[in-house]
Amino acid sequence: MIRLHVLFNIIGLFMMALGAVMLGFLAISLWLGGDPRLFGIPALLSASTGALYFFAFRRPGHDLSQREGVLLVCAIWLLVCVFGAFPFYLSPHFHSYTDALFEAVSGFTTTGATVLVDVEVLPRHLQLWRCMTHWFGGMGIVLLGIAILPLVGIGGMPLYRAEFSGARSEKLRPRVAETALALWKIYFALTLAQYFALRWAGMDEFDAACHTFSTLGTGGFSTRTASIAAFNSPLIEYIIITFMLLAGMNFTRHYMLWVERRPGRLWADGELRSYLAVAAGATAIILLSLLSSPGYSFAAALRKSLFQVSSILTTTGFVTDDFEKWLPLPQLILLTLMFIGGCTGSTAGGLKAARILLLFKLVGREFKRMVERRGVFAIRLGTDVIPEYTIQSLLNMVYLTLMVFVIAALMIAATGVDVLSSIAAVAAATFNIGPGLGSVGPSDHYGHLSDLAKWILSICMLAGRLEFYTILVILTPSFWRK
């Protein structure tokens, strides 16, 4: 039985934390001369609602069940997006709450799709909040809470499993809270490293902070309408390429490299090798395509192809060139990269490189079975033998992904959007990328879509961020049975 009073108690804790963060942004807003209502009202609403839930319901004395963890993850993500949209809604730059919610969901799910025609019109404190949603959503709002929940007498393992429902959840330390803190320390260290690198490359303090938050969260919100292309700096682009690729790696590998000093195990990871091989292969093909087009030197073609491949593969969504003007082949490669995504345990979206690798191994095993019908063939990922129930879970996830993708694309097309834009918009939303093709391309936005289309894409963003199982399982009757 799901203990709703327990969930309300924990949700109250998260809402008070969100209110505290917004109070911090209220101070920033006052310092920059902004309207105090933009963050003052949402901070009051979030903190008061959280306090009501936290003190009105009994504090739990033991661990969450798996079903309670799943429901709590969905509730927290939904409520954070709903309340996080109020600063946008209270500003004059968003025409409706639908637009504000779309921007907030896009931010917290690290998608980077925007309804804004001109990003520069936003005041600085609102731009900082917009990019900071990527940073919080990247590592996971819930993962941060895993370190807090034991302090109120509740374990975090069900939340850890729900947040990474389809990934390999490698625990770095014996306690889940210690694991969460270890990952956040690495995340924070990379944030500082990129910020100082961008400052060294010539960005001012504000732009460096905003683009660092967006890069490490693999989100893609920029302070400029033209995205990274506005800075026209090869050095800045290569710094962002480096940190996009680092953010797309499994953070347990960062731990092995920087904390445990085991670089050998880093390269032994088959998923990491596949991830880098896909990035290198896609870059090489697009490079050759750009060199065959007029107007690209070798240096410019290499930089633009590597940047766009890194941006789409890691589902960040930054742009340095209008790839809709490229030849069809590189456009199709970028569309394919949207489905692949980064590594498991990273801030990136997509199906993840490990799952794609397992699918190829599964196809190879079926070919072997056709030749040797009595043979027994194990599927391995590195030195680990993958159990059959994991393979079945993988196939179910691929089926769920395709089912959601097709249904959502049909629904978007039903609102009057053309076929290419419908497919690209759903792919960009479901795999948390941001820019797509057609009317939602790298030089366009999502503001022209109908409210219904924005709600559909918002649901796709949440489903993709929570890896489908977590959000779809609560819609099944069996989930609610005693």
C-alpha positions as CSV (number, residue, x, y, z in Angstrom):
1,M,0.0,0.0,0.0
2,I,1.3,3.5,-0.9
3,R,1.6,5.7,2.2
4,L,0.6,9.1,0.8
5,H,1.3,10.8,4.1
6,V,4.9,9.7,3.9
7,L,5.2,11.1,0.4
8,F,3.6,14.4,1.3
9,N,6.1,14.8,4.2
10,I,9.1,14.3,1.8
11,I,7.6,16.4,-0.9
12,G,7.3,19.2,1.6
13,L,11.0,18.9,2.3
14,F,11.8,19.3,-1.4
15,M,9.4,22.2,-1.8
16,M,11.0,24.1,1.1
17,A,14.4,23.5,-0.5
18,L,13.1,24.9,-3.8
19,G,11.7,27.9,-1.9
20,A,15.1,28.5,-0.3
21,V,16.8,28.4,-3.7
22,M,14.3,30.9,-5.1
23,L,15.0,33.2,-2.1
24,G,18.6,33.1,-3.2
25,F,17.5,34.2,-6.6
26,L,15.4,36.9,-5.0
27,A,18.6,38.4,-3.5
28,I,20.3,38.2,-6.9
29,S,17.3,39.9,-8.5
30,L,17.4,42.7,-6.0
31,W,21.1,43.1,-6.5
32,L,20.7,43.4,-10.2
33,G,17.7,45.8,-9.9
34,G,15.1,43.3,-11.1
35,D,11.4,43.0,-10.1
36,P,11.3,41.3,-6.7
37,R,8.0,39.7,-7.5
38,L,9.5,37.3,-10.0
39,F,11.1,35.2,-7.3
40,G,9.5,36.6,-4.2
41,I,6.0,35.3,-4.9
42,P,7.2,31.8,-6.1
43,A,9.5,31.5,-3.2
44,L,6.7,32.2,-0.8
45,L,4.3,29.8,-2.5
46,S,6.9,27.0,-2.7
47,A,8.1,27.4,0.9
48,S,4.7,27.8,2.4
49,T,3.3,24.8,0.5
50,G,6.3,22.7,1.5
51,A,6.0,23.7,5.1
52,L,2.4,22.8,5.1
53,Y,3.1,19.3,3.7
54,F,6.2,18.8,5.9
55,F,4.6,19.6,9.3
56,A,1.1,18.5,8.6
57,F,2.0,14.9,7.8
58,R,3.8,12.4,10.0
59,R,7.5,11.9,9.5
60,P,8.3,8.4,8.2
61,G,10.3,6.1,10.4
62,H,11.5,3.5,7.9
63,D,12.5,3.1,4.3
64,L,10.4,3.8,1.2
65,S,9.1,1.0,-0.9
66,Q,10.0,0.8,-4.6
67,R,6.5,2.0,-5.6
68,E,6.7,4.9,-3.2
69,G,10.1,5.8,-4.6
70,V,8.8,5.8,-8.2
71,L,5.7,7.9,-7.3
72,L,7.9,10.3,-5.3
73,V,10.3,10.9,-8.2
74,C,7.5,11.7,-10.6
75,A,5.8,14.0,-8.1
76,I,9.0,15.9,-7.3
77,W,9.9,16.5,-10.9
78,L,6.3,17.6,-11.7
79,L,6.0,20.0,-8.8
80,V,9.5,21.5,-9.3
81,C,8.6,22.3,-12.9
82,V,5.2,23.7,-12.0
83,F,6.6,26.0,-9.3
84,G,9.8,26.7,-11.2
85,A,7.7,28.1,-14.1
86,F,6.3,31.0,-12.0
87,P,9.3,33.3,-12.4
88,F,8.9,33.0,-16.2
89,Y,5.1,33.4,-16.0
90,L,5.3,36.6,-13.8
91,S,7.7,38.2,-16.3
92,P,6.3,40.0,-19.3
93,H,8.3,37.9,-21.8
94,F,6.1,34.8,-21.6
95,H,2.6,35.1,-23.0
96,S,0.9,32.3,-21.0
97,Y,1.5,29.8,-18.2
98,T,1.8,27.1,-20.9
99,D,4.8,28.9,-22.4
100,A,6.3,29.4,-18.9
101,L,5.8,25.8,-18.0
102,F,7.3,24.6,-21.3
103,E,10.4,26.7,-20.6
104,A,10.7,25.3,-17.1
105,V,10.2,21.7,-18.1
106,S,12.7,22.2,-20.9
107,G,15.1,23.6,-18.3
108,F,14.8,21.1,-15.5
109,T,14.8,18.1,-17.9
110,T,17.9,19.6,-19.6
111,T,16.2,19.7,-23.0
112,G,17.0,23.3,-24.0
113,A,14.0,23.9,-26.3
114,T,12.7,27.4,-26.0
115,V,9.6,29.4,-26.9
116,L,11.5,32.7,-26.9
117,V,12.1,34.5,-30.2
118,D,14.8,36.8,-28.7
119,V,16.7,35.5,-25.7
120,E,18.5,38.7,-25.1
121,V,15.4,40.5,-24.0
122,L,15.3,38.5,-20.7
123,P,16.8,40.3,-17.7
124,R,20.0,38.8,-16.3
125,H,18.5,37.3,-13.2
126,L,15.9,35.5,-15.2
127,Q,18.5,34.2,-17.7
128,L,20.6,32.9,-14.8
129,W,17.5,31.1,-13.4
130,R,16.9,29.7,-16.8
131,C,20.4,28.2,-17.1
132,M,20.5,27.2,-13.5
133,T,17.5,24.9,-14.0
134,H,19.8,22.9,-16.3
135,W,22.4,22.6,-13.7
136,F,20.0,21.3,-11.0
137,G,18.2,19.0,-13.4
138,G,21.4,17.6,-15.0
139,M,22.6,15.6,-12.0
140,G,19.1,15.2,-10.8
141,I,17.0,17.0,-8.3
142,V,16.2,13.7,-6.7
143,L,19.8,12.5,-6.6
144,L,20.6,15.6,-4.5
145,G,17.7,14.6,-2.2
146,I,19.2,11.1,-1.7
147,A,21.8,12.7,0.4
148,I,19.2,14.6,2.5
149,L,16.6,11.9,3.0
150,P,18.6,9.8,5.5
151,L,18.8,12.8,7.7
152,V,15.0,12.6,8.2
153,G,15.1,8.9,8.9
154,I,14.4,7.5,5.4
155,G,16.7,5.6,3.0
156,G,17.3,6.7,-0.5
157,M,17.8,3.5,-2.5
158,P,14.3,3.4,-4.0
159,L,14.8,7.0,-5.2
160,Y,18.2,6.0,-6.6
161,R,16.7,3.2,-8.5
162,A,13.7,5.2,-9.8
163,E,15.9,8.1,-10.9
164,F,18.2,5.7,-12.9
165,S,15.5,3.1,-13.8
166,G,17.1,2.0,-17.0
167,A,20.8,2.6,-16.2
168,R,23.4,0.6,-14.5
169,S,23.3,2.1,-11.1
170,E,26.9,1.5,-9.9
171,K,27.2,2.4,-6.2
172,L,30.6,4.1,-5.6
173,R,30.3,3.9,-1.9
174,P,28.5,1.6,0.6
175,R,25.8,4.2,1.4
176,V,23.6,5.7,-1.2
177,A,23.8,9.2,0.4
178,E,27.6,9.0,0.2
179,T,27.3,8.1,-3.4
180,A,25.1,11.1,-4.1
181,L,27.6,13.4,-2.4
182,A,30.5,11.9,-4.2
183,L,28.8,12.5,-7.6
184,W,27.9,16.1,-6.6
185,K,31.4,16.9,-5.6
186,I,32.6,15.7,-9.1
187,Y,29.8,17.7,-10.7
188,F,30.8,20.8,-8.8
189,A,34.5,20.4,-9.5
190,L,33.8,20.2,-13.3
191,T,31.5,23.2,-13.0
192,L,34.3,25.3,-11.5
193,A,36.8,24.0,-14.0
194,Q,34.7,25.0,-17.0
195,Y,33.8,28.4,-15.5
196,F,37.4,29.4,-15.1
197,A,38.3,28.0,-18.5
198,L,35.6,30.1,-20.2
199,R,36.7,33.2,-18.2
200,W,40.3,32.5,-19.4
201,A,38.9,32.2,-23.0
202,G,37.4,35.7,-22.8
203,M,33.8,35.3,-21.6
204,D,32.5,37.7,-18.9
205,E,31.5,36.4,-15.5
206,F,27.8,36.2,-16.3
207,D,28.1,34.4,-19.7
208,A,30.7,32.0,-18.3
209,A,28.4,31.0,-15.4
210,C,25.3,30.6,-17.5
211,H,27.0,28.5,-20.2
212,T,28.8,26.4,-17.6
213,F,25.5,25.5,-16.0
214,S,24.0,24.7,-19.4
215,T,27.0,22.6,-20.5
216,L,27.4,20.5,-17.4
217,G,23.7,19.8,-17.3
218,T,23.8,19.0,-21.1
219,G,20.9,21.5,-21.5
220,G,21.6,24.0,-24.1
221,F,20.0,27.3,-22.9
222,S,22.2,30.2,-23.9
223,T,22.2,33.9,-23.1
224,R,22.3,34.6,-26.8
225,T,19.7,33.9,-29.4
226,A,22.4,32.7,-31.8
227,S,23.7,30.4,-29.1
228,I,27.5,29.7,-29.0
229,A,27.9,31.1,-32.6
230,A,27.3,34.6,-31.1
231,F,30.8,34.5,-29.5
232,N,32.6,33.6,-32.7
233,S,35.5,32.1,-30.7
234,P,37.2,28.8,-31.7
235,L,38.8,28.6,-28.2
236,I,35.4,28.9,-26.4
237,E,33.9,26.3,-28.7
238,Y,36.7,23.8,-28.0
239,I,36.3,24.3,-24.3
240,I,32.6,23.7,-24.5
241,I,33.2,20.6,-26.7
242,T,35.5,19.2,-24.1
243,F,33.1,19.7,-21.2
244,M,30.1,18.5,-23.2
245,L,31.9,15.2,-23.9
246,L,32.9,15.0,-20.2
247,A,29.3,15.6,-19.1
248,G,28.1,12.9,-21.5
249,M,30.3,10.3,-19.8
250,N,29.2,8.0,-16.9
251,F,30.1,9.9,-13.7
252,T,31.3,6.8,-12.0
253,R,34.1,6.8,-14.6
254,H,35.0,10.3,-13.5
255,Y,35.1,9.0,-10.0
256,M,37.4,6.1,-11.0
257,L,39.7,8.6,-12.8
258,W,39.9,11.5,-10.5
259,V,39.3,10.0,-7.0
260,E,40.3,6.4,-7.1
261,R,43.1,7.1,-9.7
262,R,42.2,4.0,-11.8
263,P,42.6,5.2,-15.5
264,G,42.9,1.7,-16.7
265,R,39.4,0.8,-15.8
266,L,38.2,4.0,-17.5
267,W,39.4,2.8,-20.9
268,A,38.3,-0.7,-20.2
269,D,34.7,0.4,-20.3
270,G,33.1,-0.7,-23.5
271,E,30.4,1.9,-23.4
272,L,32.9,4.7,-23.1
273,R,34.8,3.4,-26.1
274,S,31.6,3.1,-28.1
275,Y,30.6,6.6,-27.1
276,L,33.9,8.1,-28.3
277,A,33.9,6.0,-31.4
278,V,30.5,7.2,-32.4
279,A,31.5,10.8,-31.8
280,A,34.7,10.4,-33.9
281,G,33.0,8.5,-36.7
282,A,30.1,11.0,-37.0
283,T,32.5,13.9,-36.9
284,A,34.7,12.4,-39.7
285,I,31.7,11.8,-42.0
286,I,30.2,15.3,-41.4
287,L,33.7,16.8,-41.9
288,L,34.0,15.3,-45.3
289,S,30.6,16.5,-46.2
290,L,31.3,20.1,-45.1
291,L,34.6,20.1,-47.0
292,S,32.7,19.2,-50.2
293,S,30.5,22.3,-49.6
294,P,31.6,25.8,-50.5
295,G,32.6,28.2,-47.8
296,Y,34.3,25.9,-45.3
297,S,38.0,25.7,-44.6
298,F,39.4,22.6,-43.0
299,A,39.8,24.2,-39.6
300,A,36.3,25.6,-39.6
301,A,34.7,22.4,-40.9
302,L,36.5,20.3,-38.3
303,R,35.4,22.7,-35.5
304,K,31.8,23.0,-36.6
305,S,31.4,19.2,-37.3
306,L,33.0,18.2,-33.9
307,F,31.0,20.8,-32.0
308,Q,27.6,19.9,-33.5
309,V,28.3,16.1,-33.1
310,S,29.3,16.6,-29.5
311,S,26.3,18.9,-28.8
312,I,23.7,16.5,-30.3
313,L,25.3,13.2,-29.1
314,T,25.4,14.5,-25.5
315,T,21.9,16.0,-26.0
316,T,23.2,19.5,-25.0
317,G,21.7,21.4,-28.0
318,F,24.2,24.3,-28.4
319,V,24.6,25.5,-31.9
320,T,27.5,27.1,-33.8
321,D,26.1,26.6,-37.4
322,D,22.7,26.3,-39.0
323,F,22.9,22.6,-39.8
324,E,19.6,22.8,-41.7
325,K,21.7,24.3,-44.5
326,W,24.0,21.3,-44.5
327,L,23.6,18.4,-47.0
328,P,21.0,15.7,-46.2
329,L,23.5,13.1,-45.0
330,P,25.0,15.1,-42.1
331,Q,21.4,16.1,-41.1
332,L,20.4,12.5,-41.0
333,I,23.5,11.6,-39.0
334,L,22.6,14.3,-36.4
335,L,19.0,13.0,-36.3
336,T,20.4,9.5,-35.6
337,L,22.7,10.8,-32.8
338,M,19.6,12.2,-31.1
339,F,18.4,8.6,-30.5
340,I,21.8,7.4,-29.3
341,G,22.7,10.0,-26.6
342,G,25.4,9.8,-24.0
343,C,26.5,7.2,-21.5
344,T,24.4,5.7,-18.7
345,G,24.9,7.6,-15.4
346,S,25.6,10.9,-17.2
347,T,23.6,14.1,-17.5
348,A,22.9,13.3,-21.2
349,G,19.6,12.0,-22.6
350,G,18.9,9.6,-25.4
351,L,18.7,5.8,-25.3
352,K,22.3,5.7,-24.1
353,A,25.4,4.2,-25.7
354,A,25.4,1.1,-23.5
355,R,21.9,0.1,-24.6
356,I,22.7,0.7,-28.3
357,L,25.8,-1.5,-27.8
358,L,23.7,-4.2,-26.1
359,L,21.2,-4.1,-29.0
360,F,24.0,-4.7,-31.5
361,K,25.3,-7.6,-29.4
362,L,21.8,-9.0,-29.2
363,V,21.5,-9.0,-33.0
364,G,24.9,-10.6,-33.3
365,R,23.8,-13.4,-30.9
366,E,20.7,-14.1,-33.0
367,F,22.8,-14.5,-36.1
368,K,25.0,-17.0,-34.2
369,R,21.9,-18.9,-33.1
370,M,20.7,-19.2,-36.7
371,V,24.0,-20.9,-37.5
372,E,24.4,-23.0,-34.3
373,R,20.9,-23.7,-33.0
374,R,22.0,-25.6,-30.0
375,G,24.7,-23.2,-28.9
376,V,24.5,-21.1,-25.7
377,F,25.8,-17.6,-26.2
378,A,26.1,-15.1,-23.4
379,I,26.0,-11.4,-24.0
380,R,28.7,-9.5,-22.2
381,L,29.4,-5.8,-21.6
382,G,33.0,-5.7,-20.7
383,T,33.7,-8.6,-18.4
384,D,30.1,-8.6,-17.1
385,V,27.6,-11.2,-18.3
386,I,24.3,-9.5,-18.9
387,P,21.4,-11.5,-17.5
388,E,18.4,-12.4,-19.7
389,Y,15.9,-10.3,-17.6
390,T,18.1,-7.3,-18.3
391,I,18.0,-8.0,-22.0
392,Q,14.2,-8.3,-21.8
393,S,14.0,-5.0,-19.9
394,L,16.2,-3.4,-22.6
395,L,13.8,-4.6,-25.3
396,N,10.8,-3.4,-23.4
397,M,12.4,0.1,-23.0
398,V,13.1,0.3,-26.8
399,Y,9.5,-0.7,-27.4
400,L,8.2,1.9,-25.0
401,T,10.5,4.5,-26.6
402,L,9.2,3.8,-30.1
403,M,5.6,3.6,-28.9
404,V,5.8,7.0,-27.2
405,F,7.7,8.5,-30.1
406,V,5.2,7.4,-32.7
407,I,2.1,8.4,-30.7
408,A,3.5,11.8,-29.8
409,A,4.6,12.5,-33.4
410,L,1.1,11.6,-34.7
411,M,-0.4,13.9,-32.1
412,I,1.9,16.8,-33.0
413,A,1.1,16.3,-36.6
414,A,-2.6,16.4,-35.8
415,T,-2.1,19.9,-34.5
416,G,-1.1,21.0,-38.0
417,V,2.7,20.7,-37.8
418,D,4.4,19.3,-40.9
419,V,5.8,15.8,-40.9
420,L,9.5,16.6,-40.6
421,S,9.0,19.1,-37.8
422,S,6.7,16.7,-35.9
423,I,9.3,13.9,-36.0
424,A,12.2,16.2,-35.2
425,A,10.3,18.0,-32.4
426,V,9.3,14.8,-30.7
427,A,12.8,13.4,-31.0
428,A,14.3,16.6,-29.6
429,A,11.9,16.6,-26.7
430,T,11.9,12.9,-25.9
431,F,15.6,12.6,-25.9
432,N,16.1,16.0,-24.2
433,I,18.1,17.7,-27.1
434,G,16.3,21.0,-27.9
435,P,16.9,22.0,-31.5
436,G,15.5,19.8,-34.2
437,L,14.8,20.2,-37.9
438,G,12.1,21.9,-39.9
439,S,10.2,24.7,-38.1
440,V,12.0,23.8,-34.8
441,G,15.5,23.9,-36.3
442,P,18.7,25.4,-34.8
443,S,17.7,28.9,-35.9
444,D,14.0,28.6,-34.9
445,H,12.0,28.1,-31.7
446,Y,8.9,26.3,-30.3
447,G,6.9,29.5,-29.6
448,H,4.8,29.1,-32.8
449,L,3.4,25.7,-31.8
450,S,-0.1,25.4,-30.4
451,D,-0.6,25.1,-26.6
452,L,-1.7,21.5,-27.1
453,A,1.6,20.7,-28.9
454,K,3.6,22.4,-26.1
455,W,1.8,20.2,-23.5
456,I,2.5,17.1,-25.5
457,L,6.2,17.9,-25.9
458,S,6.4,18.8,-22.2
459,I,5.2,15.3,-21.3
460,C,7.7,13.9,-23.7
461,M,10.5,15.8,-22.0
462,L,9.5,14.5,-18.6
463,A,9.1,10.9,-19.9
464,G,12.5,11.0,-21.6
465,R,14.3,12.5,-18.6
466,L,12.8,9.8,-16.3
467,E,13.6,7.1,-18.8
468,F,10.0,6.2,-19.7
469,Y,9.6,3.3,-17.1
470,T,9.4,5.6,-14.1
471,I,6.7,7.9,-15.4
472,L,4.7,5.3,-17.5
473,V,4.5,2.7,-14.7
474,I,2.3,4.9,-12.6
475,L,-0.3,4.9,-15.3
476,T,-0.8,1.1,-15.0
477,P,-3.6,-0.4,-12.8
478,S,-1.2,-2.8,-11.2
479,F,0.9,0.0,-9.8
480,W,-2.0,1.1,-7.6
481,R,-3.1,-2.3,-6.4
482,K,-2.4,-3.3,-2.8
